[in-house]
Amino acid sequence: MTMANRQIPTVKAQDVANLPKDEFAFPGPGRDCLVEAILEGRKTTTTSLMAEFIHDHEPLPAAGRRTLLLNSDDQPVAVLRYASVSVTRLGLVTPQHVLNEGEDYKSLPEWRQAHKSFWTSENMRQALDNPNFTVDDQTLVVLETFYVAAMVVN
């Protein structure tokens, strides 16, 4: 596969099965759109809640980390390599980061509102075990930049 004038190597699923799993959003149309954007090279950044890492007792990812991107059927489709990871407040996320999320938001406020809606959805509140979870411009978020390092084949 070629992405942005770069040849993407392939790897066999069994050779990368031990990598940490990377799931964007919840299974369904939202995840399908995000995975498609990643595979097409339009999405090279993502934003996560710091609260997710705290709740799951997970360390923050580090630059150089490799993960296994899963589709809505929990099947591996690609290996991602993280180029950078930083923590900031939601209100300080830059327009460039939003543009690189590849989700066609027309403005920073539109992006912020869509993410606030997702992060306060019933699914997310259940995932965080917090039915009253709220988000504002002071909420800590994790900004991650990544690229497709390899496509997974069976």
DSSP file with accessible surface (Angstrom, degrees, kcal/mol):
  #  RESIDUE AA STRUCTURE BP1 BP2  ACC     N-H-->O    O-->H-N    N-H-->O    O-->H-N    TCO  KAPPA ALPHA  PHI   PSI    X-CA   Y-CA   Z-CA
    1    1 A M              0   0   92      0, 0.0     7,-3.9     0, 0.0     2,-0.4   0.000 360.0 360.0 360.0 142.5    0.0    0.0    0.0
    2    2 A T  E     -A    7   0A  88      5,-0.2     2,-0.4     3,-0.0     5,-0.2  -0.905 360.0-179.5-110.4 133.4    1.2    3.5   -0.8
    3    3 A M  E >   -A    6   0A  19      3,-3.1     3,-1.1    -2,-0.4    38,-0.1  -0.982  70.0 -18.5-135.6 122.1    0.4    6.4    1.6
    4    4 A A  T 3  S-     0   0   95     -2,-0.4    -1,-0.1     1,-0.3     3,-0.1   0.911 128.6 -50.5  49.2  50.1    1.5   10.0    1.0
    5    5 A N  T 3  S+     0   0  169      1,-0.2     2,-0.4    -3,-0.0    -1,-0.3   0.762 117.7 116.4  62.7  25.5    4.1    8.8   -1.5
    6    6 A R  E <   -A    3   0A  91     -3,-1.1    -3,-3.1     2,-0.0     2,-0.4  -0.993  66.7-127.8-127.6 128.7    5.4    6.3    1.1
    7    7 A Q  E     -A    2   0A 134     -2,-0.4    -5,-0.2    -5,-0.2    -3,-0.0  -0.628  22.9-147.7 -74.6 126.1    5.4    2.6    0.6
    8    8 A I        -     0   0    1     -7,-3.9   142,-0.1    -2,-0.4   141,-0.1  -0.862  12.6-137.8 -98.0 121.3    3.7    0.9    3.6
    9    9 A P        -     0   0   72      0, 0.0   142,-2.7     0, 0.0     2,-0.3  -0.240  14.1-129.0 -70.8 165.9    5.1   -2.6    4.4
   10   10 A T  E     -b  151   0B  86    140,-0.2     2,-0.3    68,-0.1   142,-0.2  -0.848  19.4-168.9-113.9 152.4    2.8   -5.5    5.3
   11   11 A V  E     -b  152   0B  40    140,-2.5   142,-2.8    -2,-0.3     2,-0.3  -0.970  28.6-107.0-134.7 152.5    3.1   -7.8    8.3
   12   12 A K  E >>  -b  153   0B 112     -2,-0.3     3,-1.3   140,-0.2     4,-0.6  -0.607  27.0-124.8 -79.7 141.9    1.4  -11.0    9.2
   13   13 A A  H >> S+     0   0   17    140,-2.4     3,-1.3    -2,-0.3     4,-0.6   0.876 110.3  54.9 -54.1 -41.6   -1.3  -10.8   11.9
   14   14 A Q  H 34 S+     0   0  131      1,-0.3     3,-0.4     2,-0.2    -1,-0.3   0.785 101.8  59.3 -67.4 -22.8    0.4  -13.6   13.9
   15   15 A D  H <4 S+     0   0  116     -3,-1.3    -1,-0.3     1,-0.2    -2,-0.2   0.650 116.9  30.7 -79.0 -15.5    3.7  -11.7   13.9
   16   16 A V  H X< S+     0   0    8     -3,-1.3     3,-2.0    -4,-0.6    -1,-0.2   0.246  82.9 112.4-123.7  12.2    2.2   -8.6   15.6
   17   17 A A  T 3< S+     0   0   45     -4,-0.6    -2,-0.1    -3,-0.4    -3,-0.1   0.740  74.0  58.9 -61.1 -23.8   -0.5  -10.3   17.8
   18   18 A N  T 3  S+     0   0  166     -4,-0.2    -1,-0.3    -3,-0.1     3,-0.1   0.505  80.3 108.3 -86.8  -3.7    1.3   -9.4   21.0
   19   19 A L  S <  S-     0   0   24     -3,-2.0    48,-0.1     1,-0.1    -3,-0.1  -0.399  85.3 -91.3 -68.5 152.3    1.3   -5.6   20.4
   20   20 A P        -     0   0   60      0, 0.0    48,-3.0     0, 0.0     2,-0.2  -0.346  47.2-111.4 -61.4 143.6   -1.1   -3.6   22.6
   21   21 A K  E     -c   68   0B 103     46,-0.2     2,-0.5    -3,-0.1    48,-0.2  -0.539  25.4-155.6 -79.8 142.8   -4.5   -3.1   21.0
   22   22 A D  E     -c   69   0B  21     46,-3.0    48,-2.4    -2,-0.2     2,-0.5  -0.974  13.0-179.6-123.8 114.4   -5.6    0.3   19.7
   23   23 A E        -     0   0  101     -2,-0.5     2,-0.5    46,-0.2    48,-0.1  -0.974  14.2-153.6-119.1 122.4   -9.3    1.0   19.5
   24   24 A F        -     0   0   10     -2,-0.5    11,-0.1    46,-0.5    10,-0.1  -0.840  63.5 -33.5 -96.7 125.8  -10.6    4.4   18.3
   25   25 A A  S    S-     0   0   36     -2,-0.5     3,-0.1     9,-0.1    93,-0.0  -0.135 101.8 -47.8  59.2-159.5  -14.0    5.3   19.6
   26   26 A F  S   >S-     0   0   65      1,-0.1     5,-0.9    -3,-0.0     4,-0.1  -0.743  74.2 -80.2-102.5 154.7  -16.5    2.5   20.2
   27   27 A P  T   5S+     0   0   76      0, 0.0     3,-0.1     0, 0.0    -1,-0.1  -0.222  92.9  56.8 -53.5 141.9  -17.2   -0.3   17.6
   28   28 A G  T  >5S-     0   0   19      1,-0.1     4,-2.6    -3,-0.1     3,-0.2  -0.858 108.4 -27.7 131.9-163.8  -19.6    0.8   14.9
   29   29 A P  H  >5S+     0   0  105      0, 0.0     4,-2.3     0, 0.0     5,-0.2   0.841 130.0  55.5 -57.9 -36.9  -19.8    3.5   12.3
   30   30 A G  H  >5S+     0   0   44      2,-0.2     4,-2.0     1,-0.2     5,-0.2   0.945 112.0  42.1 -62.1 -48.1  -17.8    6.0   14.3
   31   31 A R  H  ><S+     0   0    4     -5,-0.9     4,-3.0     1,-0.2     5,-0.3   0.918 111.5  56.3 -64.2 -42.5  -14.8    3.6   14.6
   32   32 A D  H  X S+     0   0   77     -4,-2.6     4,-2.3     1,-0.2    -1,-0.2   0.912 108.5  47.3 -57.0 -43.0  -15.2    2.6   11.0
   33   33 A C  H  X S+     0   0   83     -4,-2.3     4,-2.3    -5,-0.2    -1,-0.2   0.904 113.3  48.1 -64.7 -41.7  -14.9    6.2    9.8
   34   34 A L  H  X S+     0   0   25     -4,-2.0     4,-2.3     2,-0.2    -2,-0.2   0.924 111.5  48.9 -66.5 -44.0  -11.8    6.8   12.0
   35   35 A V  H  X S+     0   0   10     -4,-3.0     4,-2.9     1,-0.2     5,-0.2   0.931 111.1  50.9 -62.2 -42.6  -10.1    3.6   10.9
   36   36 A E  H  X S+     0   0  102     -4,-2.3     4,-2.1    -5,-0.3     6,-0.2   0.930 109.9  49.7 -59.9 -44.7  -10.7    4.5    7.3
   37   37 A A  H  <>S+     0   0    2     -4,-2.3     5,-1.8     1,-0.2     6,-1.6   0.886 112.2  48.4 -62.8 -38.0   -9.3    8.0    7.8
   38   38 A I  H ><5S+     0   0    2     -4,-2.3     3,-1.4     4,-0.2   110,-0.2   0.951 111.8  48.1 -65.7 -48.5   -6.2    6.5    9.5
   39   39 A L  H 3<5S+     0   0   33     -4,-2.9    -2,-0.2     1,-0.3    -1,-0.2   0.824 112.0  50.2 -65.0 -29.3   -5.6    3.9    6.7
   40   40 A E  T 3<5S-     0   0  104     -4,-2.1    -1,-0.3    -5,-0.2   -36,-0.2   0.507 114.8-117.2 -84.6  -6.3   -6.0    6.7    4.1
   41   41 A G  T < 5S+     0   0   29     -3,-1.4    -3,-0.2    -4,-0.4    -2,-0.1   0.523  86.6 112.4  83.5   6.3   -3.5    8.9    5.9
   42   42 A R  S   <S+     0   0   96     -5,-1.8     2,-0.6    -6,-0.2    -4,-0.2   0.779  70.3  57.7 -80.8 -27.2   -6.0   11.7    6.6
   43   43 A K        +     0   0    3     -6,-1.6    58,-0.2    -9,-0.1    -2,-0.2  -0.923  51.4 147.3-109.6 114.0   -5.9   11.0   10.4
   44   44 A T        +     0   0   46     56,-3.0   102,-2.5    -2,-0.6     2,-0.3   0.299  62.3  49.9-126.5   4.1   -2.5   11.3   12.0
   45   45 A T  E     -D  145   0B   1     55,-1.1     2,-0.3   100,-0.2   100,-0.2  -0.957  57.1-175.0-137.2 159.6   -3.5   12.7   15.4
   46   46 A T  E     -D  144   0B  15     98,-2.2    98,-2.6    -2,-0.3     2,-0.4  -0.972  15.6-140.9-147.7 161.9   -5.9   11.8   18.1
   47   47 A T  E     +D  143   0B   8     -2,-0.3     2,-0.3    96,-0.2    96,-0.2  -0.995  20.9 179.7-128.2 127.6   -7.1   13.2   21.4
   48   48 A S  E     -D  142   0B  21     94,-2.4    94,-3.3    -2,-0.4     2,-0.4  -0.864  32.8-103.5-122.1 159.0   -7.9   11.1   24.5
   49   49 A L  E >>  -D  141   0B   0     -2,-0.3     3,-1.0    92,-0.2     4,-1.0  -0.656  15.6-142.4 -79.1 134.0   -9.0   12.0   28.0
   50   50 A M  H 3> S+     0   0   37     90,-2.1     4,-2.2    -2,-0.4     3,-0.4   0.875 103.2  67.5 -59.2 -32.4   -6.4   11.8   30.7
   51   51 A A  H 3> S+     0   0   31     89,-0.5     4,-2.9     1,-0.2    -1,-0.2   0.809  92.8  58.5 -59.5 -30.6   -9.2   10.4   32.8
   52   52 A E  H <> S+     0   0   49     -3,-1.0     4,-2.4     2,-0.2    -1,-0.2   0.923 107.1  45.7 -64.7 -44.8   -9.3    7.3   30.6
   53   53 A F  H  <>S+     0   0   19     -4,-1.0     5,-2.4    -3,-0.4     4,-0.4   0.907 115.1  47.7 -65.3 -40.5   -5.6    6.5   31.4
   54   54 A I  H ><5S+     0   0  116     -4,-2.2     3,-1.2     3,-0.2    -2,-0.2   0.952 113.2  47.6 -65.2 -47.7   -6.2    7.1   35.1
   55   55 A H  H 3<5S+     0   0   57     -4,-2.9    -2,-0.2     1,-0.3    -1,-0.2   0.903 116.2  43.6 -59.7 -43.0   -9.3    5.0   35.2
   56   56 A D  T 3<5S-     0   0   77     -4,-2.4    -1,-0.3    -5,-0.2    -2,-0.2   0.423 106.7-125.5 -85.4   2.1   -7.7    2.1   33.3
   57   57 A H  T < 5 +     0   0  172     -3,-1.2    -3,-0.2    -4,-0.4    -4,-0.1   0.876  60.4 148.7  54.6  39.7   -4.5    2.3   35.3
   58   58 A E      < -     0   0   91     -5,-2.4    -1,-0.2    -6,-0.2    -2,-0.1  -0.862  48.5-122.7-104.9 139.7   -2.5    2.6   32.1
   59   59 A P        -     0   0  109      0, 0.0     3,-0.1     0, 0.0    -3,-0.0  -0.397  41.4 -92.8 -70.7 154.9    0.7    4.6   31.7
   60   60 A L        -     0   0   68      1,-0.1    25,-0.0    -2,-0.1   -10,-0.0  -0.421  48.6-104.8 -62.8 143.5    0.6    7.3   29.1
   61   61 A P        -     0   0   12      0, 0.0     2,-0.3     0, 0.0    -1,-0.1  -0.315  35.9-139.7 -65.4 158.3    1.9    6.1   25.7
   62   62 A A    >   -     0   0   63     -3,-0.1     3,-2.1     1,-0.1    20,-0.2  -0.856  26.6 -88.3-118.8 155.1    5.4    7.1   24.7
   63   63 A A  T 3  S+     0   0   65     -2,-0.3    20,-0.2     1,-0.3     3,-0.1  -0.333 116.4  34.4 -56.9 139.9    6.8    8.2   21.4
   64   64 A G  T 3  S+     0   0   35     18,-4.1    -1,-0.3     1,-0.3    19,-0.1   0.205  84.5 141.0  95.2 -15.3    8.0    5.1   19.5
   65   65 A R    <   -     0   0   66     -3,-2.1    17,-2.7    17,-0.2     2,-0.4  -0.312  39.6-150.2 -60.8 140.5    5.2    3.0   20.9
   66   66 A R  E     + E   0  81B  95     15,-0.2     2,-0.3    -3,-0.1    15,-0.2  -0.931  17.9 178.4-113.8 138.6    3.7    0.5   18.4
   67   67 A T  E     - E   0  80B   0     13,-2.2    13,-2.6    -2,-0.4     2,-0.7  -0.913  31.4-115.7-135.3 164.4    0.1   -0.6   18.6
   68   68 A L  E     -cE  21  79B   4    -48,-3.0   -46,-3.0    -2,-0.3     2,-0.4  -0.894  29.1-140.2-104.8 110.5   -2.3   -2.8   16.7
   69   69 A L  E     -cE  22  78B   0      9,-3.0     8,-2.8    -2,-0.7     9,-1.0  -0.587  19.6-157.8 -73.9 125.5   -5.2   -0.9   15.1
   70   70 A L  E     - E   0  76B  10    -48,-2.4   -46,-0.5    -2,-0.4     2,-0.1  -0.833   4.1-143.8-106.0 144.6   -8.5   -2.8   15.4
   71   71 A N    >   -     0   0   35      4,-2.2     3,-2.0    -2,-0.4   -39,-0.1  -0.241  45.3 -81.3 -89.4-173.0  -11.6   -2.3   13.3
   72   72 A S  T 3  S+     0   0   21      1,-0.3    -1,-0.0     2,-0.1   -40,-0.0   0.705 131.7  56.8 -66.4 -19.0  -15.2   -2.6   14.5
   73   73 A D  T 3  S-     0   0  124      2,-0.1    -1,-0.3   -45,-0.0    -3,-0.0   0.217 118.5-112.3 -92.4  13.3  -14.9   -6.4   14.2
   74   74 A D  S <  S+     0   0   86     -3,-2.0    -2,-0.1     1,-0.2    -4,-0.0   0.765  72.6 141.8  59.0  29.0  -11.9   -6.4   16.6
   75   75 A Q        -     0   0  102      1,-0.0    -4,-2.2     2,-0.0    -1,-0.2  -0.825  56.9-114.0 -98.9 138.4   -9.7   -7.5   13.6
   76   76 A P  E     +E   70   0B  29      0, 0.0    -6,-0.2     0, 0.0     3,-0.1  -0.510  40.4 164.7 -71.9 134.9   -6.2   -6.1   13.3
   77   77 A V  E     +     0   0B  26     -8,-2.8    75,-1.9     1,-0.4     2,-0.3   0.599  58.6   1.1-122.2 -23.8   -5.8   -3.9   10.2
   78   78 A A  E     -EF  69 151B   0     -9,-1.0    -9,-3.0    73,-0.3     2,-0.5  -0.992  58.5-118.8-160.9 159.4   -2.6   -1.9   10.8
   79   79 A V  E     -EF  68 150B   0     71,-3.1    70,-2.9    -2,-0.3    71,-1.4  -0.926  32.1-157.6-101.7 126.1    0.4   -1.3   13.0
   80   80 A L  E     -EF  67 148B   0    -13,-2.6   -13,-2.2    -2,-0.5     2,-0.5  -0.840   4.5-157.5-101.7 144.4    0.6    2.3   14.3
   81   81 A R  E     -EF  66 147B  84     66,-2.5    66,-1.8    -2,-0.4     2,-0.5  -0.991  16.5-135.1-120.2 129.1    3.7    3.9   15.5
   82   82 A Y  E     - F   0 146B   2    -17,-2.7   -18,-4.1    -2,-0.5    64,-0.3  -0.706  19.3-176.6 -87.5 127.1    3.4    6.9   17.8
   83   83 A A  E     +     0   0B  56     62,-2.7     2,-0.3    -2,-0.5    63,-0.2   0.790  68.1   2.7 -91.1 -35.0    5.6    9.9   17.0
   84   84 A S  E     - F   0 145B  52     61,-1.5    61,-2.5   -22,-0.1     2,-0.3  -0.995  53.5-169.2-154.2 153.1    4.7   12.2   19.8
   85   85 A V  E     + F   0 144B  39     -2,-0.3     2,-0.3    59,-0.2    59,-0.2  -0.991  17.0 162.7-142.8 131.9    2.6   12.3   23.0
   86   86 A S  E     - F   0 143B  60     57,-2.2    57,-3.2    -2,-0.3     2,-0.4  -0.973  28.1-132.6-146.7 161.8    1.8   15.3   25.1
   87   87 A V  E     + F   0 142B  59     -2,-0.3     2,-0.3    55,-0.2    55,-0.2  -0.949  36.0 146.3-118.1 135.4   -0.7   16.4   27.7
   88   88 A T  E     - F   0 141B  32     53,-2.2    53,-3.1    -2,-0.4     2,-0.3  -0.888  49.5 -81.8-150.1-179.1   -2.6   19.7   27.7
   89   89 A R  E >   - F   0 140B 106     -2,-0.3     3,-2.3    51,-0.2     4,-0.3  -0.697  39.2-118.1 -90.9 147.4   -5.9   21.2   28.6
   90   90 A L  G >  S+     0   0    0     49,-2.6     3,-1.5    46,-0.3    48,-0.2   0.878 113.7  58.5 -52.5 -40.7   -8.8   20.8   26.2
   91   91 A G  G 3  S+     0   0   26     46,-2.8    -1,-0.3     1,-0.3    47,-0.1   0.596 102.9  54.7 -67.8  -9.4   -9.1   24.6   25.7
   92   92 A L  G <  S+     0   0  117     -3,-2.3    -1,-0.3    45,-0.3    -2,-0.2   0.361  72.2 126.7-106.9   4.1   -5.4   24.7   24.5
   93   93 A V    <   -     0   0    5     -3,-1.5    19,-0.1    -4,-0.3    -3,-0.0  -0.433  59.5-125.5 -63.6 134.7   -5.7   22.2   21.7
   94   94 A T     >  -     0   0   72     -2,-0.1     4,-2.0     1,-0.1     5,-0.2  -0.459   9.5-120.4 -86.3 155.2   -4.4   23.8   18.5
   95   95 A P  H  > S+     0   0   89      0, 0.0     4,-2.7     0, 0.0     5,-0.2   0.861 114.1  57.6 -58.5 -34.6   -6.1   24.1   15.1
   96   96 A Q  H  > S+     0   0  107      2,-0.2     4,-2.4     1,-0.2     5,-0.1   0.916 105.2  49.2 -64.9 -41.7   -3.3   22.2   13.5
   97   97 A H  H  > S+     0   0   14      2,-0.2     4,-0.7     1,-0.2    -1,-0.2   0.937 112.2  49.0 -60.5 -44.7   -3.9   19.2   15.8
   98   98 A V  H ><>S+     0   0   12     -4,-2.0     3,-1.0     1,-0.2     5,-0.5   0.923 110.3  50.6 -61.4 -44.7   -7.6   19.3   15.0
   99   99 A L  H ><5S+     0   0  120     -4,-2.7     3,-1.7     1,-0.3     5,-0.3   0.924 107.8  53.4 -59.4 -42.1   -6.9   19.5   11.3
  100  100 A N  H 3<5S+     0   0   53     -4,-2.4   -56,-3.0     1,-0.3   -55,-1.1   0.628  89.5  76.8 -72.8 -11.4   -4.5   16.5   11.6
  101  101 A E  T <<5S-     0   0    0     -3,-1.0    -1,-0.3    -4,-0.7    -2,-0.2   0.675  93.6-144.8 -70.4 -15.4   -7.3   14.5   13.2
  102  102 A G  T < 5 +     0   0    8     -3,-1.7   -59,-0.1    -4,-0.4    -2,-0.1   0.761  61.6 122.3  64.8  28.3   -8.7   14.2    9.7
  103  103 A E  S   <S-     0   0   53     -5,-0.5    -1,-0.1   -61,-0.1    -4,-0.1   0.211  77.8-116.9-110.2  14.2  -12.4   14.3   10.7
  104  104 A D        +     0   0  116     -5,-0.3     2,-0.2     1,-0.2    -5,-0.1   0.760  47.6 171.3  61.5  31.6  -13.3   17.4    8.6
  105  105 A Y        -     0   0   63     -7,-0.3    -1,-0.2     1,-0.1     3,-0.1  -0.535  27.2-149.9 -71.1 139.7  -14.2   19.7   11.4
  106  106 A K  S    S+     0   0  172     -2,-0.2     2,-0.3     1,-0.1    -1,-0.1   0.645  73.4  11.1 -85.3 -16.4  -14.8   23.2   10.0
  107  107 A S  S  > S-     0   0   53      1,-0.1     4,-2.2    -9,-0.0     5,-0.2  -0.987  72.8-110.3-156.3 161.3  -13.7   25.0   13.2
  108  108 A L  H  > S+     0   0   43     -2,-0.3     4,-2.9     1,-0.2     5,-0.2   0.920 118.2  52.4 -61.5 -45.1  -12.0   24.5   16.6
  109  109 A P  H  > S+     0   0   83      0, 0.0     4,-2.6     0, 0.0    -1,-0.2   0.898 108.3  51.4 -60.7 -36.7  -15.3   25.1   18.4
  110  110 A E  H  > S+     0   0   83      2,-0.2     4,-2.3     1,-0.2    -2,-0.2   0.936 112.4  46.0 -63.8 -44.8  -17.1   22.4   16.2
  111  111 A W  H  X S+     0   0    0     -4,-2.2     4,-2.4     2,-0.2     5,-0.2   0.937 112.9  50.3 -60.5 -47.4  -14.3   19.9   17.0
  112  112 A R  H  X S+     0   0   39     -4,-2.9     4,-2.7     1,-0.2    -2,-0.2   0.923 111.4  47.7 -60.3 -43.8  -14.4   20.8   20.7
  113  113 A Q  H  X S+     0   0  112     -4,-2.6     4,-2.5     1,-0.2    -1,-0.2   0.918 111.1  50.5 -66.0 -41.3  -18.2   20.4   20.9
  114  114 A A  H  X S+     0   0   34     -4,-2.3     4,-2.1    -5,-0.2    -1,-0.2   0.919 113.7  45.4 -62.6 -41.8  -18.1   17.0   19.0
  115  115 A H  H  X S+     0   0   16     -4,-2.4     4,-3.1     2,-0.2    -2,-0.2   0.903 110.9  52.5 -70.3 -38.5  -15.5   15.7   21.4
  116  116 A K  H  X S+     0   0   49     -4,-2.7     4,-1.3    -5,-0.2    -2,-0.2   0.922 109.7  50.3 -61.1 -41.1  -17.3   17.0   24.5
  117  117 A S  H  < S+     0   0   62     -4,-2.5     3,-0.2     2,-0.2    -2,-0.2   0.923 113.5  44.9 -63.2 -43.1  -20.4   15.2   23.3
  118  118 A F  H >< S+     0   0   69     -4,-2.1     3,-1.5     1,-0.2     6,-0.4   0.942 112.7  50.6 -64.7 -46.2  -18.5   11.9   22.8
  119  119 A W  H 3< S+     0   0    4     -4,-3.1    -1,-0.2     1,-0.3    -2,-0.2   0.671 115.2  42.6 -70.5 -17.2  -16.6   12.2   26.1
  120  120 A T  T 3< S+     0   0   40     -4,-1.3    -1,-0.3    -3,-0.2    -2,-0.2   0.270  89.6 121.7-109.3  12.7  -19.9   12.8   28.0
  121  121 A S  S <> S-     0   0   35     -3,-1.5     4,-2.8    -4,-0.2     5,-0.2  -0.231  78.7-108.6 -68.8 162.5  -21.9   10.1   26.1
  122  122 A E  H  > S+     0   0  141      1,-0.2     4,-2.4     2,-0.2     5,-0.2   0.907 119.4  53.8 -59.0 -42.6  -23.5    7.3   28.0
  123  123 A N  H  > S+     0   0   85      1,-0.2     4,-2.3     2,-0.2    -1,-0.2   0.916 111.8  43.7 -59.3 -44.8  -20.9    4.8   26.6
  124  124 A M  H  > S+     0   0    4     -6,-0.4     4,-2.2     2,-0.2    -2,-0.2   0.916 111.8  52.5 -69.6 -41.6  -18.0    6.9   27.8
  125  125 A R  H  <>S+     0   0   74     -4,-2.8     5,-2.7     1,-0.2     4,-0.3   0.901 111.5  47.9 -61.1 -37.4  -19.5    7.6   31.2
  126  126 A Q  H ><5S+     0   0  113     -4,-2.4     3,-1.2    -5,-0.2    -1,-0.2   0.919 109.7  52.4 -66.5 -42.4  -20.0    3.8   31.5
  127  127 A A  H 3<5S+     0   0   46     -4,-2.3    -2,-0.2     1,-0.3    -1,-0.2   0.838 114.8  42.4 -62.2 -32.0  -16.4    3.2   30.4
  128  128 A L  T 3<5S-     0   0   16     -4,-2.2    -1,-0.3     2,-0.1    -2,-0.2   0.432 106.8-127.6 -91.6  -1.8  -15.2    5.6   33.1
  129  129 A D  T < 5S+     0   0  124     -3,-1.2    -3,-0.2    -4,-0.3    -4,-0.1   0.882  76.4 114.7  54.2  39.9  -17.6    4.3   35.7
  130  130 A N    > < -     0   0   63     -5,-2.7     3,-1.7    -6,-0.2    -2,-0.1  -0.781  45.4-174.2-143.2  96.0  -18.7    7.9   36.3
  131  131 A P  T 3  S+     0   0   94      0, 0.0    -6,-0.1     0, 0.0    -5,-0.1   0.660  89.6  47.7 -66.9 -12.8  -22.3    8.7   35.3
  132  132 A N  T 3  S+     0   0  130     -7,-0.1   -12,-0.0     2,-0.1    -7,-0.0   0.194  77.0 146.1-111.1  14.9  -21.8   12.4   36.0
  133  133 A F    <   -     0   0   26     -3,-1.7     2,-0.3    -8,-0.0    -8,-0.1  -0.273  24.3-177.6 -58.6 132.7  -18.5   12.8   34.1
  134  134 A T        -     0   0   97     -9,-0.0     2,-0.4     2,-0.0    -2,-0.1  -0.885  15.5-147.2-129.2 164.2  -18.2   16.3   32.5
  135  135 A V        +     0   0   19     -2,-0.3     2,-0.3     4,-0.1   -15,-0.0  -0.981  20.4 162.3-132.5 139.4  -15.7   18.0   30.3
  136  136 A D    >   -     0   0   84     -2,-0.4     3,-1.8   -20,-0.0   -46,-0.3  -0.846  57.9 -80.0-142.7-175.5  -14.7   21.7   30.1
  137  137 A D  T 3  S+     0   0   64      1,-0.3   -46,-2.8    -2,-0.3   -45,-0.3   0.670 126.4  56.9 -66.0 -13.1  -11.8   23.7   28.7
  138  138 A Q  T 3  S+     0   0  116    -48,-0.2    -1,-0.3   -49,-0.2     2,-0.0   0.548  77.8 119.6 -92.3  -7.6   -9.7   22.8   31.7
  139  139 A T    <   -     0   0   26     -3,-1.8   -49,-2.6   -50,-0.1     2,-0.3  -0.336  69.6-118.1 -61.0 132.8  -10.0   19.0   31.2
  140  140 A L  E     - F   0  89B  70    -51,-0.2   -90,-2.1   -50,-0.1   -89,-0.5  -0.580  37.0-176.6 -75.6 131.6   -6.7   17.3   30.7
  141  141 A V  E     -DF  49  88B   0    -53,-3.1   -53,-2.2    -2,-0.3     2,-0.6  -0.912  23.8-129.9-127.6 155.4   -6.3   15.6   27.3
  142  142 A V  E     -DF  48  87B   0    -94,-3.3   -94,-2.4    -2,-0.3     2,-0.5  -0.931  18.7-155.4-107.9 121.2   -3.6   13.5   25.8
  143  143 A L  E     -DF  47  86B  20    -57,-3.2   -57,-2.2    -2,-0.6     2,-0.4  -0.877  14.9-174.5-100.0 124.4   -2.5   14.5   22.3
  144  144 A E  E     -DF  46  85B   7    -98,-2.6   -98,-2.2    -2,-0.5     2,-0.4  -0.966  13.8-163.1-125.0 137.3   -1.0   11.8   20.2
  145  145 A T  E     +DF  45  84B  45    -61,-2.5   -62,-2.7    -2,-0.4   -61,-1.5  -0.963  25.5 157.6-116.1 134.2    0.6   11.9   16.8
  146  146 A F  E     - F   0  82B   5   -102,-2.5     2,-0.3    -2,-0.4   -64,-0.2  -0.900  24.8-153.6-146.6 171.7    1.0    8.6   14.9
  147  147 A Y  E     - F   0  81B  92    -66,-1.8   -66,-2.5    -2,-0.3     2,-0.7  -0.972  36.8 -94.6-147.7 160.1    1.5    7.0   11.4
  148  148 A V  E     + F   0  80B   3     -2,-0.3   -68,-0.2   -68,-0.2     3,-0.1  -0.687  37.3 179.1 -76.7 115.5    0.7    3.7    9.8
  149  149 A A  E     -     0   0B  21    -70,-2.9     2,-0.3    -2,-0.7   -69,-0.2   0.762  65.8  -6.2 -88.1 -29.8    3.9    1.7   10.1
  150  150 A A  E     - F   0  79B   6    -71,-1.4   -71,-3.1  -142,-0.1     2,-0.4  -0.975  62.7-121.7-162.2 151.6    2.6   -1.5    8.5
  151  151 A M  E     -bF  10  78B  30   -142,-2.7  -140,-2.5    -2,-0.3     2,-0.4  -0.793  32.9-127.2 -94.4 141.4   -0.6   -3.0    7.1
  152  152 A V  E     -b   11   0B  19    -75,-1.9     2,-0.3    -2,-0.4  -140,-0.2  -0.769  28.1-178.3 -93.7 131.5   -1.7   -6.3    8.7
  153  153 A V  E      b   12   0B  61   -142,-2.8  -140,-2.4    -2,-0.4   -76,-0.0  -0.905 360.0 360.0-123.3 154.9   -2.4   -9.2    6.4
  154  154 A N              0   0  161     -2,-0.3  -142,-0.0  -142,-0.2     0, 0.0  -0.543 360.0 360.0 -90.0 360.0   -3.6  -12.7    7.4
